[in-house]
Amino acid sequence: MEKFSNEYFKKLANDLKFDLSDEEIEELKKDFIEVEKQVELFDSIDTEGVQEMVYPFETPTYFIREDEINEVLSQEDALKNAKDVRMGHIHVPKVVR
């Protein structure tokens, strides 16, 4: 049984509420087979002795600053530049109708 059968694509299209013609299914099969071949190329890469990484680039972490405890802005200071304050909250015009 082939991996990417017409039935597989018909079921997938039905699940996703797509309507695919037979020609579109054949084109998808070709595309999926080509992508699968390209993914299989990763198996040929020798990764023996290569250290695992969580990010593709080695970035130094010297730019991270120390945490500092700062004074919290009071509600009065936070609201003093607002145009419209109602019941201790900034009031903005409605955007969605």
N, C-alpha and C positions, 0 to 999 in steps of 0.2 A: 504494500500500500504506500503510495507516495505521500510525502510529508505535507505538501500543499496541494490538496485535491480540490476539485471544483466544489464538492460538497462542503469542504471546510470554508471556502470563501463565501458560498451561498449562505451558510449558517452565520458566519461572521457579519455579512452584509445585513442579514435579517435582524440580528441582534442590535446592530447599529442603526437600523431603520434606513438602510440604503437599498437602492434598487440597481443591481449591476447586470449588464448584458453579458452574454457569453464571451464576447470580444474583450470586454473590460476585465473579466475574470482571467482570461488567458494572459493579458498584459500584466495584471497583478502577479500572477504566478511567475512570470519571467522576472519581474522586479524583485520578488521575494527570494527567488533562487539566486539571483545575482548578489543581493545583500548578504545572504547566507554564505556564499563563497568568500566574500570580503571579510566577514566575521571569522570564518575559519582560518584566515591568514594570521589572526592573533595567536592561534595555537602554535604556529611555527616560530614565534618569537621566543628566543632563549632568555628566560628571566632568572636563571639560576644565579644565586648570589646577589641579586638586586634587592636592595632594601625597600620594604613597603613604604608607600607615602600616602598621606591623607589629602594632599593637595598636589597638583601637577608641577608646581614650581617650588623651589626651595626659597622661602622668604625668611629673612631674619626677623626675629621677634624683639629686637632691641628698641623698636619704636613704641612699645607698649609702656604707658606711663603707670606710675603707682596710683592706686586709688587714694583720694583725699576726701575727707569728710568736710563738706561745705555747708554753709548756713542755707536753710531752706527759705525760699521766697515766700513771704506772707501772702495771704489771700488779698489783703488790701493793696499791697504793692503789685500783685499780678493783675488786678482788675483796674488799676488807676488809669491806664491808657486806653481802655476799651471804650468804644463809642456808646454801647448800650448794655448796661448791667441790670439784670433783674433777679432779685432774690439770691444774690451772691454768685450769679453765673453770667457769663458773657452771652448775650443774645445776638444771633446772626439771622439774616433774612433766610427764608425758606428757599432752597435751591431746586428740589425735586417737586414737580407738580403732580 
